[in-house]
Amino acid sequence: MKKIFFSLIILALCFIVPSISQARIDITPQKIVIEPRGRSGEFTILNLHDIKGTFRIELIHFEQDENGVYKELAEPLSPDFDPQKIVRFSPRQFSLEPGGRQKVRMSLRKPADLPEGEYRFHAKAIRLVQDDERKNTDGTVSVVANIGVAIPVVIRHGQVISKAKISSPQFVPASQKENKQPELQLDILREGNASAIGRLEVFWQAQGEKNKKIGLVSNANVFTEINTRHFKIPLGEMPTGNGNILIRYSDEVNKGKIIDEVTIKR
């Protein structure tokens, strides 16, 4: 089994799959969360390639570790939830002209005895390589892999609870970083039977001035297989002088809801 890093964009996502410029495929939104009363969801595939292509939706499974590293699994995360039997996509395979887009609808058929909790898989859009793309100008044939982009799909069932808090924030100055960019390291501690799905923002509150955002991590997700995730947030600058540094972890599912905030005096 291989390890894959999901970058902060799709993202997630769940997000590692090739970048959009390489894959020439995009999926929006970058993650899907279906709440307990929900029975369906949808996403859109965009063909950013300059030629017509055939696309197929596949299911894959990833397990997250405390550093945000994802390991691909051969089986679903939970034996109680096999998305191959529960989830239907319409359409499952389709063609798109250059610049075209296709909305894909997901429908769920939850088993009557499905235990309460949260379940997850990734939906992957793959562009199938056409035969003429394998042919070289000299008449030989190259092996060209199908490429794709994946997003996390979270299914919540019954009563689900998720709590999270920011822990152990620590600044790393530029002088200690190889790329000479300051960094804020911290942990997110999660509790409950549901994932913490959010974004991390860092603000510098200098005395007498407006708040200035100096750091951001989107798709700062802590999934149910772990209770702690370590984050490294690149900072646009290392604050100096008097003021406060505000670290905010906000909910990406319930927009506007703040999961936790921590203020550090400088």
Summary of the structure (lengths in Angstrom):
residues: 266
radius of gyration: 20.8
end to end distance: 45.1
largest distance: 69.5
contacts: 784
relative contact order: 0.18
helix: 5%
strand: 54%
